[in-house]
Amino acid sequence: MDHFRSFALPAETPRLQTWWNAVRDRDSIQAVANPIDYYVQRFAKVLGQPTPVGAAQK
């Protein structure tokens, strides 16, 4: 979601970040994961084009 809505896990959630990193780095997840561009293209069909950082403030 960071490509579309500038979303990242908040720094105040270290346990959530640790969990996400553990899930993301699992061999079973890596075996079925696609390149980030694959997801960006598909999300663009649903969410529209990414919003450049700061564009919503103009």
N, C-alpha and C positions, 0 to 999 in steps of 0.2 A: 504493500500500500504506500510505501514511501515514494514511489514513482508518481503516484496520482494525487495523493493528499498530504504529502510531506509528513507522513505518520511514522513514528518510530516508538519503540517501547520506552516509556519514561525512565529516566535515570533512577527515580525513586522506587523502581521495581526490580531490584537486583535478583530476587529469587525467581521471578518470572523470566528475566533475561537468561539466567542460568538454565532454567528448564528449556526455554526455546533453543538455546545453543546446543543442549544435549540432544534434543529431538532432531534438530537440523543436521547434526553431525553423525547421526546413526547410519550405519551401513545400509540398513533396510530402506531408509528415506533416500539416501544418496543413490541407491539402485533404481529408484523410480522417479527421481526428480528430473525436471526439464530445465534447460537454461532459463535465466531470468527473462530474456527477451520473449520467450514462448508465452509466459504469463502476462507480460506487459501488453503484447498484441491482443490477447484474449480479453483482458480486463478493459482495454480500450474500446472494444465492441460493446461492452456493458456500461462502462463508466464515462465514456467519452475520452477525449485526449487529455493527457496529464496537464494539470494546472501548474504553470511555472511558479516557483517560490516568489512570493510578494505580489503576484498578479491580482490576487483577490483584494489586496489593499488599495489598488489604484482606483 
